[in-house]
Amino acid sequence: MPNINQTIEVRAFGPSNESSDQTGRGDPVHANSSMTAETEPTRYEFIDSRELGRRLAVPTSWIRDQVRARSQDPLPHVNFGKYVRFLWGSPLLELWIRRRIVVGNNRRVERVR
């Protein structure tokens, strides 16, 4: 079976640090910007539902259910026709996982009789 896990490189572009153009006029929108014109590339890995299920220790069928449109909070994914892939390490996927972290127990504590 061929390896479908691939790494992609994403480059983020932002406004330059220069506050004026060649004519000396300032750019009021980007005058106070501290972003560079090009930031370091971020690497994400394309993985399929089987690999995501393995990494999250859940069944592949559960992953597919979370991608469906009827899901209340669908998993962030990329559609390539009939193929669904996930960007492992992406901020959207990490945020989706963080929303499921349970910090405490919401059951009322009562005295045992």
C-alpha positions, 0 to 999 in steps of 0.5 A, a space after each residue: 500500500 503506498 504511503 499517503 502521509 505527506 507533509 506540506 509547507 504553508 507560507 504565511 504572508 503579511 504586510 511588510 515593515 516598511 511604512 512608506 513606498 518609493 514616493 515617501 507616502 506612508 501607508 496608514 494601514 500598515 504603518 505600525 505593523 511589526 510583521 515581516 513580509 514573509 514568515 517562516 513556513 509552517 509544516 503540516 502533514 496530510 493524513 487520512 481518517 485511518 491515521 487520524 483515528 490511530 493517532 487519537 486512539 479512536 475508531 475510523 468510523 468515529 472519525 468519519 462520523 465527525 466529518 459529516 455535515 450533520 455533525 454539530 462541530 465537524 472535524 476540520 478537513 480537506 476534501 479532494 473529491 471523494 478523498 478526505 484528508 486532515 492537516 495534522 498539526 494545523 491550528 484548526 485541528 488542535 483547536 477542535 481537539 482542545 474544545 473536547 478537553 474535559 477539565 473537571 467533572 460536572 456531576 454534583 457531589 452528594 453524600 453517599 448514604 
